[in-house]
Amino acid sequence: MISRRQLRIKALAVLYACNRKELDDLETAEQELMLSIRKSYDLYHYLLLLLIALSDLAREKLELSGMKKMPSPEDLNPNRRFADNRIIAQLRDNDQLRRYAQATPALWTRKDKLNSMKSLNRWLSTQGLSWDDNPEVVRIIFREIIQWEVYTAYMNSDEDSYRADQKFIRELVTRFFPASEDLSLSLEEQSVYWNDDLHFVAVMIRNTVGKFREKDVGSAMTIPPLFTNEEDEQFVRVLLRKTLLRSEKNSAMIDAHTTNWEVERIALMDKLVMQLAITELVEFPEVPVKVTLNEYIEIAKDYCTAKSSTFVNGILDKIVKEMRASGTMTKSGRGLIGEQI
């Protein structure tokens, strides 16, 4: 589920903490890395739960409107499109999520094992991932949503279909959620690990929802696991560990390709990005050089200064040429893509 780009970013964050002496040994650093990744998966489920909570609130409001002493025609015949959204209905009772939670309790709890779950909402509430304690946040977000032009268009559209429901949820998650200051503030208050995760977790949910089909029920509704495969988990663990172990060696390589003026002024994040890149170039023969360079240049654009990506690209290009000439970097399998043999 979590892309390698995000795994690299998670490793960068932990590497930064290590350099600030917030983490003082390899084991602690690796534990922090895995906790950070798992917290992203928590957020993934928490946002799924938010969809359910918002739909539940819509249903509650419709029920209250129908109970008025003098209900209007609209109260008696309300627009239930969001309240009965087909995607959210599927999420309310997902067999795969229940089985996954029961089969992997160590992933979600520290001491207690999970009991049999009847619904996604109940499962999440046992983990502390419930919006029950934040009803006001749900109400605020709901009020913002019903004023959103995309919501208005969805509710008033002539098309009442599974596809329309699916399209709206994907837009809600990727366009509205990341732009909501109230949601961002609430998440930041609840977990320091969620400060920078909202955008990419929203994309994860969009991709998941995009694979749902109307005929799917129970186990047919695929909720992907934390890691796409075992290789991804091993990749991020080794990347962090090897970078910490190679710190002095990588720093020396960076210093060797910068002037004295540059060495004194290299921003810490620039240096850490290059350290991770060098480790990946050396320790992962199956990853093509071009992939590694492109990934870290993009990360530098997002997490470093305005000119960092150009600087990082220039230094890494020199280091790659040196490693190729000296034979200190070898590639095999997929890693040979783009290499001259």
C-alpha positions as CSV (number, residue, x, y, z in Angstrom):
1,M,0.0,0.0,0.0
2,I,2.6,2.6,1.1
3,S,4.7,3.6,-1.9
4,R,8.5,3.5,-1.9
5,R,8.5,7.2,-2.2
6,Q,6.7,7.5,1.1
7,L,9.0,4.9,2.7
8,R,12.0,7.0,1.6
9,I,10.4,10.1,3.1
10,K,9.7,8.2,6.4
11,A,13.4,7.1,6.5
12,L,14.5,10.7,5.9
13,A,12.4,11.9,8.8
14,V,13.9,9.3,11.2
15,L,17.4,10.1,9.9
16,Y,16.8,13.8,10.6
17,A,15.7,12.9,14.2
18,C,18.9,10.9,14.6
19,N,21.0,13.8,13.5
20,R,19.3,16.0,16.1
21,K,20.1,13.4,18.7
22,E,16.4,12.6,19.3
23,L,17.2,9.0,18.6
24,D,20.5,7.5,19.9
25,D,20.8,4.0,18.5
26,L,20.0,1.8,15.5
27,E,17.3,-0.3,17.3
28,T,15.4,2.8,18.5
29,A,15.7,4.4,15.1
30,E,14.3,1.4,13.4
31,Q,11.4,1.1,15.9
32,E,10.6,4.7,15.3
33,L,10.6,4.2,11.6
34,M,8.2,1.2,11.8
35,L,5.9,3.1,14.3
36,S,5.7,6.0,11.9
37,I,4.8,3.8,9.0
38,R,2.1,2.0,11.0
39,K,0.7,5.3,12.2
40,S,0.2,6.2,8.5
41,Y,-1.9,3.0,8.2
42,D,-3.8,4.0,11.3
43,L,-4.6,7.3,9.6
44,Y,-5.7,5.5,6.5
45,H,-8.3,3.6,8.6
46,Y,-9.2,6.7,10.6
47,L,-10.1,8.6,7.4
48,L,-12.2,5.7,6.3
49,L,-14.0,6.0,9.6
50,L,-14.5,9.7,9.0
51,L,-16.4,8.9,5.8
52,I,-18.7,6.7,7.8
53,A,-19.1,9.3,10.6
54,L,-20.0,12.0,8.1
55,S,-22.5,9.7,6.4
56,D,-24.0,8.8,9.8
57,L,-24.3,12.5,10.7
58,A,-26.1,13.1,7.4
59,R,-28.5,10.3,8.2
60,E,-29.1,11.6,11.7
61,K,-30.0,15.1,10.3
62,L,-32.4,13.6,7.8
63,E,-34.1,11.6,10.5
64,L,-34.5,14.7,12.8
65,S,-35.9,16.7,9.9
66,G,-38.5,14.0,9.3
67,M,-39.6,14.2,12.9
68,K,-40.6,17.9,12.8
69,K,-44.1,18.7,13.9
70,M,-44.7,20.4,10.5
71,P,-42.1,18.8,8.1
72,S,-41.7,20.4,4.7
73,P,-42.0,18.3,1.5
74,E,-38.2,18.3,1.4
75,D,-38.1,16.9,4.9
76,L,-40.5,14.1,4.0
77,N,-38.8,13.3,0.8
78,P,-35.1,14.2,1.4
79,N,-32.1,13.8,-0.8
80,R,-30.3,10.8,0.7
81,R,-27.5,10.5,-1.9
82,F,-24.7,11.2,0.5
83,A,-26.3,9.5,3.5
84,D,-26.8,6.3,1.5
85,N,-23.6,6.6,-0.6
86,R,-22.8,3.1,-1.9
87,I,-19.1,3.3,-1.3
88,I,-19.6,4.2,2.4
89,A,-22.2,1.5,2.7
90,Q,-19.5,-1.0,1.6
91,L,-17.0,0.4,4.1
92,R,-19.4,0.0,7.0
93,D,-19.1,-3.7,7.0
94,N,-15.9,-4.9,5.3
95,D,-15.1,-8.6,6.0
96,Q,-11.5,-8.3,5.0
97,L,-10.8,-5.6,7.5
98,R,-12.4,-7.6,10.2
99,R,-10.3,-10.7,9.3
100,Y,-7.1,-8.7,8.9
101,A,-7.6,-7.1,12.3
102,Q,-8.3,-10.5,14.0
103,A,-5.3,-12.2,12.3
104,T,-2.7,-9.5,13.0
105,P,-3.4,-8.2,16.5
106,A,0.2,-7.4,17.2
107,L,0.1,-4.8,14.5
108,W,-2.7,-2.8,16.2
109,T,-2.5,-3.4,19.9
110,R,0.3,-3.2,22.5
111,K,-1.1,-5.8,25.0
112,D,-4.6,-6.8,24.3
113,K,-5.7,-9.1,21.4
114,L,-8.6,-8.2,19.2
115,N,-11.9,-9.9,19.8
116,S,-14.3,-10.7,17.0
117,M,-15.4,-7.6,15.2
118,K,-18.9,-6.9,13.8
119,S,-18.0,-3.8,11.8
120,L,-15.2,-1.5,10.8
121,N,-16.5,1.2,13.1
122,R,-16.4,-1.1,16.1
123,W,-12.9,-2.4,15.2
124,L,-11.5,1.1,14.9
125,S,-13.1,2.3,18.1
126,T,-11.3,-0.4,20.0
127,Q,-8.0,1.0,18.7
128,G,-8.8,4.5,19.8
129,L,-9.4,5.4,16.1
130,S,-13.0,6.6,16.7
131,W,-14.6,10.0,15.9
132,D,-16.9,9.5,18.8
133,D,-14.7,11.7,21.0
134,N,-14.6,14.4,18.3
135,P,-18.3,14.9,17.3
136,E,-17.8,18.7,16.9
137,V,-15.0,18.2,14.4
138,V,-17.2,15.9,12.4
139,R,-20.0,18.5,12.5
140,I,-17.7,21.3,11.4
141,I,-16.3,19.2,8.5
142,F,-19.8,18.2,7.5
143,R,-20.9,21.9,7.4
144,E,-17.9,22.7,5.2
145,I,-18.7,19.8,2.9
146,I,-22.3,20.7,2.3
147,Q,-21.1,24.2,1.2
148,W,-18.6,22.7,-1.2
149,E,-19.5,23.1,-4.9
150,V,-18.5,19.6,-5.7
151,Y,-20.9,18.3,-3.1
152,T,-23.7,20.5,-4.4
153,A,-23.2,19.2,-7.9
154,Y,-23.1,15.6,-6.7
155,M,-26.3,15.9,-4.7
156,N,-28.2,17.7,-7.6
157,S,-26.9,15.5,-10.4
158,D,-29.3,13.5,-12.5
159,E,-26.9,10.6,-12.3
160,D,-27.6,8.4,-9.2
161,S,-25.3,5.5,-9.7
162,Y,-22.5,3.6,-8.0
163,R,-20.0,5.3,-10.4
164,A,-21.2,8.7,-9.3
165,D,-20.9,7.8,-5.6
166,Q,-17.4,6.4,-6.2
167,K,-16.3,9.5,-8.1
168,F,-17.5,11.8,-5.3
169,I,-15.8,9.9,-2.5
170,R,-12.6,9.9,-4.4
171,E,-12.8,13.7,-4.9
172,L,-13.9,14.3,-1.3
173,V,-10.9,12.4,0.0
174,T,-8.2,13.8,-2.3
175,R,-9.5,17.4,-2.8
176,F,-11.5,18.3,0.3
177,F,-9.8,16.4,3.1
178,P,-6.3,17.8,2.5
179,A,-7.6,21.3,2.0
180,S,-9.6,21.3,5.3
181,E,-7.8,23.3,8.0
182,D,-10.1,21.9,10.6
183,L,-9.4,18.3,9.7
184,S,-5.6,19.0,9.5
185,L,-5.6,20.7,12.9
186,S,-7.6,17.9,14.5
187,L,-5.2,15.2,13.1
188,E,-2.1,17.2,14.2
189,E,-3.6,17.4,17.7
190,Q,-4.2,13.7,17.9
191,S,-0.9,12.4,16.6
192,V,2.5,14.0,15.8
193,Y,2.9,11.3,13.2
194,W,0.0,12.6,11.1
195,N,1.4,16.1,10.5
196,D,2.6,15.4,7.0
197,D,0.6,12.2,6.1
198,L,-2.8,13.5,5.1
199,H,-2.1,14.1,1.4
200,F,-0.5,10.8,0.6
201,V,-2.9,8.8,2.8
202,A,-5.7,10.5,0.9
203,V,-4.2,9.2,-2.3
204,M,-4.0,5.7,-0.8
205,I,-7.7,5.8,0.0
206,R,-8.6,7.2,-3.5
207,N,-6.7,4.3,-5.0
208,T,-8.5,1.8,-2.8
209,V,-11.9,3.2,-3.4
210,G,-11.2,3.2,-7.1
211,K,-10.8,-0.5,-7.1
212,F,-14.2,-1.2,-5.4
213,R,-17.0,-2.6,-7.6
214,E,-20.7,-2.5,-7.0
215,K,-21.0,-6.2,-7.0
216,D,-18.3,-6.6,-4.4
217,V,-19.3,-7.6,-0.9
218,G,-17.4,-8.9,2.1
219,S,-13.9,-10.3,1.1
220,A,-14.3,-9.1,-2.5
221,M,-13.7,-5.5,-1.3
222,T,-10.0,-5.3,-1.2
223,I,-8.3,-3.3,1.5
224,P,-4.6,-3.6,0.8
225,P,-2.1,-4.5,3.5
226,L,0.4,-2.1,5.1
227,F,3.2,-3.1,2.8
228,T,2.7,-4.0,-0.9
229,N,5.1,-6.9,-0.4
230,E,7.8,-8.1,2.0
231,E,10.5,-6.5,-0.2
232,D,9.2,-3.0,0.6
233,E,9.4,-3.6,4.3
234,Q,12.9,-5.0,4.0
235,F,13.9,-2.1,1.7
236,V,13.0,0.7,4.2
237,R,14.5,-1.1,7.1
238,V,17.8,-1.7,5.3
239,L,17.8,1.8,3.8
240,L,17.7,3.4,7.2
241,R,20.0,1.0,9.0
242,K,22.7,1.1,6.3
243,T,22.5,4.9,6.0
244,L,23.2,5.3,9.7
245,L,26.0,2.8,9.5
246,R,27.5,4.5,6.4
247,S,27.1,8.0,7.8
248,E,30.8,8.9,7.9
249,K,31.6,7.2,4.6
250,N,28.7,8.9,2.8
251,S,29.6,12.3,4.3
252,A,33.1,11.9,3.0
253,M,31.9,11.2,-0.5
254,I,29.6,14.3,-0.4
255,D,32.5,16.5,0.9
256,A,34.8,15.2,-1.8
257,H,32.6,16.5,-4.5
258,T,31.8,19.9,-3.0
259,T,34.0,23.0,-2.5
260,N,35.0,24.1,0.9
261,W,32.5,27.0,0.6
262,E,29.7,24.5,-0.2
263,V,30.6,22.1,2.5
264,E,30.2,24.7,5.2
265,R,26.8,25.8,3.8
266,I,25.1,22.5,2.8
267,A,21.8,22.4,4.6
268,L,21.2,19.4,6.8
269,M,18.2,18.1,4.9
270,D,20.2,18.3,1.6
271,K,23.0,16.3,3.2
272,L,20.5,13.7,4.6
273,V,18.8,13.3,1.2
274,M,22.1,12.7,-0.5
275,Q,23.2,10.2,2.3
276,L,20.0,8.2,1.7
277,A,20.6,8.3,-2.1
278,I,24.2,7.1,-1.8
279,T,23.2,4.2,0.4
280,E,20.4,3.2,-2.0
281,L,22.8,3.4,-5.0
282,V,25.3,1.1,-3.2
283,E,23.2,-1.3,-1.2
284,F,20.3,-2.0,-3.6
285,P,21.7,-3.4,-6.8
286,E,18.2,-4.2,-8.1
287,V,17.1,-0.5,-8.1
288,P,18.1,1.3,-11.3
289,V,20.3,4.4,-10.8
290,K,17.9,6.6,-12.7
291,V,15.0,5.6,-10.3
292,T,17.1,6.4,-7.2
293,L,18.3,9.8,-8.6
294,N,14.8,10.8,-9.7
295,E,13.2,9.8,-6.4
296,Y,15.6,11.8,-4.2
297,I,15.6,14.8,-6.5
298,E,11.8,14.9,-6.1
299,I,12.1,14.5,-2.4
300,A,14.5,17.4,-2.3
301,K,12.0,19.6,-4.2
302,D,9.4,18.9,-1.5
303,Y,11.5,18.8,1.7
304,C,14.5,21.0,1.1
305,T,15.1,24.6,-0.1
306,A,14.1,26.0,-3.5
307,K,17.5,25.3,-5.1
308,S,18.2,22.1,-3.3
309,S,17.1,19.7,-6.1
310,T,19.5,21.2,-8.6
311,F,22.4,21.1,-6.0
312,V,21.6,17.5,-4.9
313,N,21.3,16.4,-8.6
314,G,24.7,17.9,-9.4
315,I,26.5,16.3,-6.5
316,L,24.8,12.9,-6.9
317,D,25.7,12.9,-10.6
318,K,29.4,13.3,-9.8
319,I,29.2,10.6,-7.1
320,V,27.5,8.2,-9.5
321,K,30.2,8.7,-12.2
322,E,33.0,8.1,-9.6
323,M,31.3,4.9,-8.3
324,R,30.9,3.6,-11.8
325,A,34.5,4.3,-12.6
326,S,35.8,2.7,-9.4
327,G,33.4,-0.3,-9.5
328,T,32.0,0.5,-6.0
329,M,28.5,0.4,-7.3
330,T,27.1,-2.7,-9.0
331,K,23.7,-3.3,-10.5
332,S,21.9,-6.5,-11.3
333,G,18.5,-7.6,-12.6
334,R,16.1,-4.6,-12.9
335,G,18.9,-2.5,-11.6
336,L,20.6,-2.8,-14.9
337,I,17.9,-0.8,-16.7
338,G,19.5,2.3,-18.2
339,E,23.1,0.9,-17.6
340,Q,25.5,0.5,-20.4
341,I,26.7,-3.1,-20.5
